[in-house]
Amino acid sequence: MEELLSHPDQETHLNFSPKEITTKVTTGIPLTTEEIAYIVNGYTNGSISDDSMTDWLKAVFEKGMSHRETLDYTRTMLDSGATLNFNHLNGFVVDKHSTGGVGDKISIVLAPLLAACGCIVPMIAGRGLGHTQGTIDKLETIPGYKADLSLDTFQQNVEKIGVSIIAQTGQICPADRKIYALRDITNTVASNPLICGSIMSKKIAEGIQGLVMDVKVGQGAFMKNISQAKALGNLLQEVGELYGIKVAICYTDMNQPLGKKSGLFNEIEESIDCLKGEGPDDVMKVVYHLGKQALLQQGDRNPLDTMKSAIYNGRAFEKFREIVIAHDGDLTSLKTKSLHTPTCQFSVKSPETGVIQSIDTLALGKAIVQLGGGRIQKTDVIDPTAGFTIYKKIGESVEEGEVVIEFYCSTNSKLEKVIKDSNDLFRVNNETPPEHPLIIS
C-alpha cells in the first residue's frame, strides 16, 4: 500500500497532456498514479484550464475510477496541502460529514453539541454543491462570520473552545478547493471517486481520530438508492481506515427536505432552535443518531443522555456562541428580527384535499439555487434570504388551498423563475403513501 500511495516523480509529468489523459478515461484505459497527480496538480497550479479539467471531470463522472485510481486521487488531493495534528489535546478528535441534501443543517447543530459533550471537533466544511446548500454559505449569513481563517487561527480556536468550523483554505487540500468549485457548476457532483477524494482528503488532513459519515439516500440526494449509497459508504470507510481513522457510516433518508426550513439564513435560525431544544423532530432524530456514533467512538456509554443534557442545560448553544465569537460573528444581530428578511415571497398551495404522497426534493433544492441560494456561475453572489419553508410532509393531511411550501428571496426576477416551475413539487391524493424511514441504518 505504501508503494500504491507513493509520491509520483514530478519529471514524468512533462510528457503528459490533459487531452490524452481524458481520452484514456473515456476509452477505459486505467490512469497511472503519475497521470492522476499531473491532472490534479496541473489544474491546481493553473497550468491546466477550466475547460480541460471539465472534460476530465465529465469523463470520470461518466466512466468512473478503479479502486486504485480513487486511492491515488484521494492521496494527491491530500498531498496538495498541509495537514493538522491535535494529538496534544485531551479529548477524542472527531468530525462529521454529509453527502448533502435539502435542509441538511446537521453539521451546524452537531459540531457545537459534540464539543459540549467533550469531543474535539475540527470541522472543514463545504459551500453549496449542485442542488444542495453548503454549511459555510449558511454560516456566512451570520454578520461578520469569517469562515476563511488561517490554519494557525483554526488550530487556536480548536485548542481554546474545542471546535471550529472553517471553509477550505489555500493550505488544506487546495486541489480539492479548486476542483470542488468547478464540479459545482459542471454537473459532475454525483461521482463516487470524486466524492470520496473530496471528502476524505479534507478529513484526513484535519488530523481526526474518528469520522461519522451521513450518506443521504433518496430522490433529493446524490445517492438515489441504498445500493449506490453503500458502494460510496464502503469506499469512504476503507479509505478512512487506511489512514487509521475510525469511520462510522450512517444512511439517512432524503426523499423530503430535512426540517421545516431549507435555504441559507433560515437554516441558521432553525439550527439555533435545535440547540435550544426547540428544533423539528426529524432534524433532532438525525442529530442524535449521528452524535451517538461519534460519542460511542469516544467511549461514552450513555451518548443519548449526554447529548440531551448538553442541549437542555444550555451548554450546546453556548458552544455555538463561542464558535460565532471566535469567527468574529455578530451575536447581537441574530436577535434582530429584521435580519435577512426576504422581500419577495410566493406560496404554493395544495390543489386538493388529501394526503401528501411525495415531494420533489431535488426540484426544491434546485429552486433554492435559482432563488440565489446557490451558484450557477463561480462568481455568483449568494442571497442570504433565499429559501423556503415547508409546512406539510409526506403522510400529512392537507386541505385544498392550504399552503404547503412558501418560497422567498430578495429578487422578484429570480422568484418568477421558481414560480414558473412550481407545479408538481408535491403529489396529493387519499392513498396511504409509501414509508421512507428517516434512519435507514
Buried (B, 14 or more C-beta within 10 A) or exposed (E): EEEEBEEBEEEBBEEBEBEEBBBBBBEEEEBBBBBBBBBBBBBBEEEBEBEBBBBBBBBBBEBBBEEBBBBBBBBBBBBBBEBBEBEEBEBBBBBBBBBBBBBBBBBBBBBBBBBBBBBBBBBBBBBBBBBBBBBBBBBBBBBEBBBEBEBEBBBBBBBEBBBBBBBBBEBBBBBBBBBBBBBBBBEBBBBBBBBBBBBBBBBBBBBBBBBBBBBBBBBBBBBBEBEBBBEBBEBBBBBBEBBEBBBBBBBBBBBBBBBBBBBBBBBBBBBBBBBBBEBBEBBBBBBBBBBBBBBBBBEBEEBEEBBBBBBEEBBBBBBBBBBBBBBEBBEEBBEEEEBBEBEBEBBBBBBEBBBBBBBBBBBBBBBBBBBBBBBEEEEEEBBBBBBBBBBBBBBEEBEEEEBBBBBBBBBEEBBEEBBEEBEEBBBBEEEEBEEBEBBBB
